[in-house]
Amino acid sequence: MRTNRNISDTAEIMANAILVLNAGSSSLKFAVFQHKNGLPPLLRGNISSLDKNPQMKIMVGDSTQAKHVPLDMESSDIKGAMELAVDEISNRSLAPAIKAVGHRIVHGGSEFTRPTVLDASVIDRLLGLVPLAPMHQPRNLEIIDGAARAFPKAIQFGCFDTSFHFGRPRLATLYGLPRALEQEGLKSYGFHGISYAYIASQLKSRHGAKAGGRLIVAHLGSGSSLCAMKGGKSVATTMGFSTLDGLIMSTRCGSIDPGVVLHLLQQRGMSVEEVVQMLYNEAGMLGVSGVSGDMQALIDSDEPSAKEAVDLFVYRAGREIGSMAAALSGLDTLVFCAGIGENSPLIRQRIGEAARWLGVEIDAQRNWRGDERISAARSAVEVLVIPTDEEKAVAVELTKLPSDTLSASRANV
């Protein structure tokens, strides 16, 4: 894979537009930002449910009203989603303006702790991390390849979900495994870091350097996790070595006894591939309910198993908030973000009730109205709903890259 590096400095690279690509396990989000103060959006898109009946939504400019784009297909892979995104960008005559492409990459390992130019050497090292994120990393790399082909004159950059958690205390990264395995990379990395970095930046603009003090951010979506922060820096998080860890999710199991996996392999005779498929795609709320992995569909369902799946999600979130609060020795601020966190007042209310012992009290009217601050006046903990914006967070990081980083990238061509 190669990209064109014949551009002299950051200012020239960012002179027109930045494209950000955010590939998930079953979705692709993309955004084009104009490179000027505030990074005004030119186009945003979200292609979701790739595995079954893909859906596409588009927002133009600074509009918050999404337009549904009909897709005549039963399913799509990530390559097909990339082609749809490129077509949408090209049809709006934005392709020539794109001088840099930023990627959200799930795993950066212990090496990639800051935004990095994606030259051939870096991509080879990222390929080596595929075993640490087998469901996400290959999609990220496929998108990088597709972007290099579609925008050959643009420089590619990667921002890593794991990098935000790199500075955690060492004890927060260790498992009770032989030391040799830890030295070989079997440790807690943490994920959703780009989202958490964005929320931390929003809180710093609101509170200054303290960024909300002892803070827990609940990133609740198809993939869900919690992050405990002090001064806007990660202290602990629920996802660890993989994106399976922590909270129960849409189709992922969350934390389970490792003995369950051994039992499935040894006693049930399941293959490794079958166990992987189940834990990533057939477990979580989908598995518990037997109805759906979509939170709103479960809330609307009359099935007792759907109610139990919602109850389990809330229970596990409440329990993990207690764990995060223990790592912080208390709690000053609780923030909800991502699809469920931003759009489900019922789940926010119920999780708030589960955390009442920590001083959390949610004002029902504010919560159901969709205010930013939803905590009651008497609440000892400030409770906020802050929409996350991983695409803008990546674009912001690209604008910070120093010119010597680009010089080094040219030398590697």
N, C-alpha and C positions, 0 to 999 in steps of 0.2 A: 504494500500500500504506500502511495506517496502523495504528498500534497505540495502545492506550489508555494515556495517561501520567498519569492522575489518582492518582498515588501520591506521597507526600511525600518519603521518603528511603530510603536503602539498607536500613535496618533493617526498615522496613515492607515493602519490596519482597521481601526475602528471608525474611519471617517464617515461611513455610511450606515451600515446596519449590522446587527449581531443576530445570528440565528442560534437558538438554544433548543436542543433535542433532549427529551427526558423519556427514556424507554423504561416502562415497567414490565411486570411479569405478563400482563395481558393488555397493555395499552401503550400508546405513544402520545405524549404531549409535545407540542412545538410552539415556539413563539419567536417573532421577529421584532427586535427593538431598534429604534433609531438611536444612534450613538450621539446623544447630546444630554445636557443636564436633565436628570430625572429619568432617563431611558424610557421615553414614551413608547408604548407598544404600537406596532403597526398591524400586527396580526397575531392571533392566538388560535390554537387548535387542539382538540383532544379527540383521539381515535381510541375508543374503549371497546371492551368485550371482544377482543380479537378472535377468541376461540369459538364464539357462537354469536351470530347476528351482530357484526361490528356496527358501532354507532360513531358518527362524526359530528362534532360541534365546532363552530367557528365564531370567533369574535373579532371584529375589525376595529382598528384604532383603540380608543379608550372606552369603547362600549362595554357594558356589563351584560348585555343581552346576547345570549348565545343563539346562533342560527344552526338548526339541524340540517346537515347535508345528507341526503339519502344515499345509501350505499347498497348496490345490488350484488350482495355476496353473502354466503352463509358463514364464512370464516375467513381469516386472513392470518398470515404469519407477519413477523416484524418487518420483513423486507417489503411485503405488500403495503403495510402501513406507512413505511418510509416513502414509497412511491406515491401514495395518496398525498402525503404532506408536501412532497416536492412539487407535485402537480398543482396543488393549491397555491403554493408560494409563487410558482412560475406564472400561473394564470392571472395573478395579481401584479405581475411585472416587478416582483421584489427580488428575484434571483440575482440580477446583476449588481444589486446594492450590497449583497452579503459578502463581507470581507473576513469574517471570523465566525466559526461555528463552535459553540460551547456544548459540552456533553455532561449530563449527570451520569457518573459511573458509580455503580454500587460499591465495588471493592477496590481499595487502593493498597490493601495490606499494610505493612509497617513502613513501606518505602515512600508512598505517595501521600504526603500530608498537606499539600497545597496545590492550587491549580497548576497544571502542567501541560506544556505543548506536547501534542500527541504525534511524535515522530515514530519512525519504524522501530527504534530501539525501545521506546516506552511501550508501544503496542505489544511487542514480544514479551516484555515483562508482565503486562496485564494479562496476556494469554496464560501465563504461569499461575495466575490467581484464579483461573476458572474453577479448579476443584474446591475453592473456598466459597464460591457463589455460583453453583452450577446452573441455577435457574435464571439468573439475572445477567451475569457477566458475559455469556455468549451473545445475548441480545444487545448489550451495550456495544460490544465489539463489532457486531454486524451493522449497527447503526453508524458507527464511525466509518466503516468501509463504504457504506452507502452514501454518506455525506461527502466523503472524499471524492467519490465519483460524480456526484451531482454538482458539487461546488469545488472544482479542482483548484481554483485560485484562492480559496479561503484557507486560512490557517485553522487547524483543529486544536481545541483545548479540552482538557478533562478536569472536572471538579468531582471530588470523591466523597461519597456518603460517610465513609469511615473516618475521614480526616478530622472532623469536628471533635471526635472522641479521643483523639490521639493523646491528649495531655491528661487523661484521667489518672488518678492514683494507681500505682502498679497493682495494688491488691484488688482493685476493681476489674483488672484484666485477667486475673489468674483463675484457673480451674484446679481442682484437686487431682491433677494428673502428674505422671513422672516429669521431672524438669526437662528432660530431653525433648519431650513432645512440645512443651511450651516454647523451647528454643527453635523448634521446627515450625512454629506458627500456629499451634493449637491453643488459642487464647481468645478472650473476648475482644471484639473489634467495635461493635456498635454500628448502627445504621441510621437512616433518615437524617444524617448529619447536615445536609444542605438545608433541609426544612428547619432544623433546630437553629442553625446559624442565622437563618433569616428572622426567626422569631426573636432570637437574642438581640439582633440589630434593631428590631422594632422596639424592644423594651429599653434598649440603651438610649434611643431617641426620646423615650418617654420618661425614663427614670435616671438617666446618666449612667455612670460607670457601674453602679450596683446592679443595673439591669433586672430590677425586681427582687433583688436579694436572694433568699433561698427559694428557688423556683423549680416547679415541675411543669413540663410541657407534655401534654397528651396529644400525640400525633395519632389520631384515630381515623383510619380509612380501611381500604381493602387490606393493606398491610398496616399493622398498628404497633406502636411502641410508646414508651414513656422515657423522658430524659430528666434527670435531676441536675440542676445547674446552680453554681454560685458565681455571682458577678458575670453571668452570661457564658460561663465555661462549663463544659460537661464534667460532672462528678461521677455519675452512674447512669446506666441505661438498661432497659429490659432486654433488648436484642443483644446477643453476644457473638458467638463464633459464626452464627448463620442467621438468616432472616426468619428461621423457624422459631426462635426463642421468644420467651416472654408472654405477652398477651395472646389470648385466642384471637384469631383473625378470620377473614372471610372464608378462606379455604385452607389456611395453615393452622397447625395444631397448637402453636405456642409451647410453653414449657411442659414437658412430660418426663416421667421417670425414664431414664435410659434403659431400664430393665424392660420397658414395653417394647422398645425396638429390638432388643435381644430376643424377647419372646416371639415376636413376629417372624424373626429370621430363623430361630432355632426350633421352635415348637410348631409354628403355623406353616413353616416351609415356604414363606414368601421370599421372592427374590429381592435383591437390593433395589432393582429398578421398580418393583411393585411397591416397596416400602417408600421409596422416594416419591413416587406418584401419589400415594395416599397422603403422606404427611404434608406435601406442598399443595395438592390440588383437590383432595377429597375429604379433608379433615375440617377443622375449625367450625365455624357456624353452619356451614353447609353440611358437614358430617354429622354434627349433633342434631340439627333440625331435620335433615332429610328433605328439606324444602328449598332452601336457597342460602347463598352466602351473602346476600344483599341485606343490609340492616333494615332498610325501610320495608322491604318485602316481608321480613320476619315480623316487624312491628305490626304490619297490616294483616298478618295471617291469623287465622283462628286455630291453627294446629297447636296442641299443647307442646309438641317438640320444638316449635318455633319460639314459643314463649320461654322455654327452658334454655334455648340457645342465647337469647337476649339476656336472660338472667345470668347465665354463665359469663357472658362478655362483661357485664357490669360487675359481677363478683370478682372476676380476675383483675379488672382495672382497679377496683377499690383496694384489693389486697396488695397489688403492686405499687399503688400510690403510697401505701404505708411503708413499703420497703424503700422507696425513693426518699420519703420523708425521714426515715431512719438514717440514710446516708447523708442527709443535710442537717440532721439534728433539729428538725423543725420545718415549718413551711410558711412563707410569706405570700407567694403568688402561685396561682394555678392557671395555666393557659390551655385552652382547647383549640386544636387546629385540625386541618385535613377534612376529608369528605364527611365523615360522621361527626367529628368534633365541631365542624362549622355549621352543619345543617340539621342536626338532630337535637332539638331542645329537650326531648324526653330523656335521651341518654345522658346529656349533660346534667340534667336535674337528678337523675338516679345515681350517677357517679358522685355528684356533689353530696347527696345524702349518705353515700358510703364513706365519704371523707369528712363527715361532720365532726367526728371526734378530733380532727386536726384543726378545727376552727373554721371550716368551710360552711358558708351559708349562702345559698343562691336565691336571688330575688326572682320569684316565678314570673312576674310581669316583664321584667327586663329580659329574662332568659327567652321567653316565648316571643317577645317582640324582636329579638335578634340584636340587642345592644352589644357594643363592644365590652362594656363592663357589666357583668351580670351578677356580681356579688351583692348581697344585701348590705345596707348601711352598717349593720351591727357585726358583719362578718369579720373575723380576725384575719382572714386570708382574702386578698384581692383575687377575684376570679374574672378572667378575660376570655373573649373569643377573638382571636386574631387570625384572619385568613393567611395561610402560608402561601408562598409564591416561589417555588423552587426554581422556576425558569428565570425570574428576575434576579434571584440570588446568584445564579450562575453568571448572568450577564454582568452584574455588578463586579463579581470577582475578576472577570476578563478585563474590565477597564482598569483594574489595579495592577495588572501584570507589568513589571518594569521592562524597559527596552533591552536590558542586558539578557533577560530571559529569551526574548525574541532573537537576539544576536546569537545566543547559544543554539537556538533551534535551527537557524540558518546554517550554522557550522556543521550540524548533524545531517543535513540533506545529502 
